[in-house]
Amino acid sequence: MILYYVPCKDKKEAKKIAKELLKEKLIACANIVDSDSIYEWEGKLKEEKEAIMFIKTLDRCEEEVKDKIRELHSYDIPAIIKITGRANKEYLSWMEGCVKEIP
């Protein structure tokens, strides 16, 4: 199981990306939370509101998920941070039914 941490410019963008990933059966679920982000960009300290997506998928969809996020994301360099984990067997079974098979 893979959990991706993906900051987005706002909830609207996060929901758009999540819905497309779900439509294409590349993920089982996405959670979106508000965030206060502080970072440096082009030599300047930035402080902005963002929406963080936590996306749950399976290893077989890893590359397609990353490619689709890059395609839909508004940032020049989106953070697509992979967290590998293990889910309980019931949840993993549910995920297997949600995410498409890759030939």
C-alpha positions as CSV (number, residue, x, y, z in Angstrom):
1,M,0.0,0.0,0.0
2,I,1.2,3.5,-0.8
3,L,0.1,6.7,0.9
4,Y,1.0,9.9,-1.0
5,Y,1.3,13.3,0.7
6,V,0.5,16.0,-1.9
7,P,0.1,19.7,-1.0
8,C,-2.2,21.6,-3.4
9,K,-2.9,25.4,-3.8
10,D,-6.5,25.0,-2.5
11,K,-9.3,22.5,-1.8
12,K,-10.7,23.0,-5.2
13,E,-7.5,21.8,-6.9
14,A,-7.1,18.9,-4.5
15,K,-10.7,17.7,-5.1
16,K,-10.3,18.0,-8.8
17,I,-7.1,15.8,-8.7
18,A,-8.7,13.3,-6.3
19,K,-11.9,12.9,-8.4
20,E,-9.9,12.3,-11.5
21,L,-7.7,9.7,-9.8
22,L,-10.8,8.0,-8.5
23,K,-12.6,8.2,-11.8
24,E,-9.6,6.4,-13.4
25,K,-9.5,3.8,-10.6
26,L,-5.9,4.7,-9.7
27,I,-6.6,5.3,-6.0
28,A,-9.0,3.9,-3.4
29,C,-9.4,7.1,-1.4
30,A,-8.2,10.6,-0.8
31,N,-8.4,12.7,2.3
32,I,-8.0,16.5,2.1
33,V,-7.1,18.8,5.0
34,D,-6.4,22.5,5.4
35,S,-2.8,23.5,6.0
36,D,-0.8,26.6,6.9
37,S,2.4,26.2,4.8
38,I,5.7,28.1,5.3
39,Y,8.4,27.6,2.7
40,E,11.1,29.4,0.7
41,W,10.5,29.9,-3.0
42,E,12.8,31.8,-5.4
43,G,14.7,33.3,-2.5
44,K,11.6,34.6,-0.6
45,L,9.9,33.3,2.5
46,K,6.3,32.4,1.7
47,E,3.4,31.7,4.0
48,E,0.2,30.5,2.5
49,K,-2.9,28.4,2.9
50,E,-2.8,25.0,1.1
51,A,-4.8,21.8,1.0
52,I,-3.0,18.6,1.7
53,M,-4.1,15.5,0.0
54,F,-3.4,12.1,1.5
55,I,-4.0,9.6,-1.3
56,K,-4.2,5.8,-0.8
57,T,-3.3,3.5,-3.6
58,L,-1.6,0.2,-4.4
59,D,2.0,-0.3,-5.6
60,R,0.8,-1.4,-9.1
61,C,-0.6,2.1,-9.8
62,E,2.4,4.1,-8.5
63,E,3.7,5.5,-11.8
64,E,0.3,6.3,-13.2
65,V,-0.8,8.1,-10.0
66,K,2.4,10.3,-10.1
67,D,2.0,11.0,-13.8
68,K,-1.7,12.1,-13.4
69,I,-0.9,14.3,-10.4
70,R,1.9,16.0,-12.4
71,E,-0.5,16.5,-15.3
72,L,-3.3,18.1,-13.2
73,H,-1.3,20.0,-10.6
74,S,-0.8,23.7,-10.9
75,Y,2.6,23.9,-9.1
76,D,5.8,24.0,-11.2
77,I,7.2,21.4,-8.8
78,P,4.5,19.5,-7.0
79,A,5.5,17.6,-3.9
80,I,4.5,13.9,-4.4
81,I,5.8,12.3,-1.3
82,K,5.5,8.5,-1.1
83,I,4.9,6.8,2.3
84,T,4.9,3.1,2.1
85,G,2.7,1.3,4.7
86,R,0.8,-1.7,5.6
87,A,-3.0,-1.7,6.0
88,N,-5.1,-4.2,7.9
89,K,-6.3,-7.0,5.7
90,E,-9.9,-5.9,5.6
91,Y,-8.9,-2.4,4.4
92,L,-6.4,-3.8,1.9
93,S,-9.1,-6.1,0.5
94,W,-11.4,-3.1,0.1
95,M,-8.6,-1.2,-1.7
96,E,-8.0,-4.2,-4.1
97,G,-11.6,-3.9,-5.2
98,C,-11.3,-0.2,-5.9
99,V,-8.1,0.1,-7.8
100,K,-7.8,-1.1,-11.3
101,E,-5.6,-4.0,-12.4
102,I,-2.5,-3.0,-14.4
103,P,-1.7,-5.6,-17.2
